[in-house]
């Protein structure tokens, strides 16, 4: 499985991205889906969500 290439590196989170993250997490989307929707790495999304105390459900 090839890793996806992300063009953005260590970009600050914008308010609209944070809002979209909250919305997607509230809808029960998984980490991979949220990262893809925001065009960010899973690690970046996970770290930011933890920092903002946003809970992301774990998909099985």
Buried (B, 14 or more C-beta within 10 A) or exposed (E): EEEEEEEEEEEEBEEEBBEBBEEBBEEEBBBEBBBBBBEBBBEBBBEBBEEEEBEBEEEE
